[in-house]
Amino acid sequence: MLVPVLAMAAVVGATPASAAEGNGWSCISPFASYTNGAYASDPPALDNILDSLAITVARTDATPLTAVTGQKLALTDLQLGLTFTDLRVAEQMYRRTGGATSSYSQLIPYTQTTNDLRNLSVRTNPADGASYWSYGSGQNITYVQKQTVAGEPPKVRDAATTPNTTWYYATPTLGLGHRYISHTGNSQFPLDAWVTIAASNTVEGVQTLPVKGYWTINIKDATPGTPGNPANYNNDAVTVTVPPVSLNLPSSRWTPTGAGPVEFTIAAPGKLGVIQVESKGYDRTGYNTPLNVRPFGSVYVRAQTEAYGASNDCIPGQVSILDKSGPSTQGNFLFGDADPVNPDPALGDPATPGAYATQNGQGKAVGVRGRFKLDFVSLPPIATAALPPVPVPVPAPAPKPATFAKATSLKASKAGSVKLALTNPNTAALSYKLSAKTVGKYKVGKSKTKKVVTVATSKTVSLKPGASNVSFSLSKTAKSLLSARKSLKVKVTLTPASGGSALTKTITLKRS
């Protein structure tokens, strides 16, 4: 059992005359509610709600982050900062620490003739003014044993032993009051925290980052209290100081989906999940046993004291009371966001799901769901990982057109083949569609109408870089025309296969 649940301490000297608020965070912090009686005119945590814890989660490195789709994005430099701006809660940790007690209970005085069990205490016997072990109350006091020396324990016997024969000194039963901070000066205690981070446009969506560290408190008291003199814990002025706590959060890895930039923020309530907390150092049933709990908030801070754990269940925004009708024990507050009636098997002692040990037997792991209203305020992004810029393809330069050789007269071979000389000024081949027609019009065959004659059927040609030759064959009609004439003027056209302006050259074809 880990209750009571305390609020961790503040960060400046305790001044009950004024209450300072934090930086916009609000925490469910049950121990702080106990201070309402001490500071009734200005309670620092009315209804178990603390607003004087300043929380920051920030990067320590300003190096830009880039979200590459499908590649793990590491977030390695987050730091949690904790600062309490009202130290009266911490002051009450010291003032409410109890003392050590001892008692001699349920014993049989060795001189007693019956086997009745007695609760023994030391009293002054008015008959002789000496100190005696005695029992009873009011006018019915029985003095059973005179102390021969100061501090001598009572002499007792077992039930089977004859009275006034064999005896032994009784062993006292020791007891300790609530022990939070029992001495002045510096004390350092372990601290655990859980921070829930949300990341937009990632496969993971939300991750909870646990971290361990320490917090330190200093107590100044002109008349220090001690376990043997607990009255001095609360008899005069107390000054408390606590330095801020900075904890480097563990690295986390995220998988961008590519749907947009990745924004890292404090996650909304209800995302933290089940965590395991513990208290150490207290010798009562149920303590020193880890328990599973489910916080409401986005950040959970669990600090140890000498014998208890200190819990702060926090959100950016405001926590307020919605319904006070449900159970509100320290155990309920500890288990947090769980049904207030039906035990949650995910919570409690891992060895007894849904339950935990207490001084009065086994308790149910039930929470305070429905008691609080959480008005979450979205904070600005902690960091943003931009998508890498989309590369814009650089358009390839337009190819330069080929050029014809200077020659304007060409001879066709006897087979009717014509070879053109061209130059490709580019480093890559050029592709053209070649065609050739007569410049003038001629009568062909029995037709009485003159018309332009196709000299060569269209074909696609490829020009390698540099000097290149292209051949085309004369059509049957073109061969007949050239055969009937000494020469024939022809217009050669090269049209780029990829589009663009055509190249033309007029040549004079001659017979071979």
KABELTA-V551877 format. One record per run of one state. SS is the DSSP state (2 for helix, 1 for strand, 0 for the rest). FROM is the first residue (numbers start at 1). TO is the last residue. If there is no record, write none. Layout:
[[SS & FROM & TO] [SS & FROM & TO]]
This chain:
[[0 & 1 & 5] [1 & 6 & 6] [0 & 7 & 24] [1 & 25 & 28] [0 & 29 & 29] [2 & 30 & 36] [0 & 37 & 39] [2 & 40 & 42] [0 & 43 & 45] [2 & 46 & 48] [1 & 49 & 50] [0 & 51 & 52] [1 & 53 & 59] [0 & 60 & 64] [1 & 65 & 67] [0 & 68 & 71] [1 & 72 & 75] [0 & 76 & 77] [1 & 78 & 84] [0 & 85 & 87] [2 & 88 & 95] [0 & 96 & 99] [1 & 100 & 107] [0 & 108 & 108] [1 & 109 & 109] [0 & 110 & 117] [1 & 118 & 124] [0 & 125 & 130] [1 & 131 & 137] [0 & 138 & 139] [1 & 140 & 146] [0 & 147 & 154] [1 & 155 & 156] [0 & 157 & 167] [1 & 168 & 169] [0 & 170 & 172] [1 & 173 & 176] [0 & 177 & 184] [1 & 185 & 199] [0 & 200 & 201] [1 & 202 & 202] [0 & 203 & 205] [1 & 206 & 221] [0 & 222 & 225] [1 & 226 & 226] [0 & 227 & 228] [1 & 229 & 229] [2 & 230 & 234] [0 & 235 & 237] [1 & 238 & 241] [0 & 242 & 244] [1 & 245 & 248] [0 & 249 & 251] [1 & 252 & 256] [0 & 257 & 261] [1 & 262 & 266] [0 & 267 & 273] [1 & 274 & 277] [0 & 278 & 290] [1 & 291 & 294] [0 & 295 & 298] [1 & 299 & 304] [0 & 305 & 308] [1 & 309 & 321] [0 & 322 & 329] [2 & 330 & 335] [1 & 336 & 336] [0 & 337 & 347] [1 & 348 & 348] [0 & 349 & 354] [1 & 355 & 358] [0 & 359 & 360] [1 & 361 & 364] [0 & 365 & 371] [1 & 372 & 376] [0 & 377 & 382] [1 & 383 & 387] [0 & 388 & 402] [1 & 403 & 404] [0 & 405 & 408] [1 & 409 & 411] [0 & 412 & 416] [1 & 417 & 424] [0 & 425 & 429] [1 & 430 & 443] [0 & 444 & 449] [1 & 450 & 463] [0 & 464 & 465] [1 & 466 & 473] [0 & 474 & 475] [2 & 476 & 484] [0 & 485 & 486] [1 & 487 & 496] [0 & 497 & 502] [1 & 503 & 510] [0 & 511 & 512]]
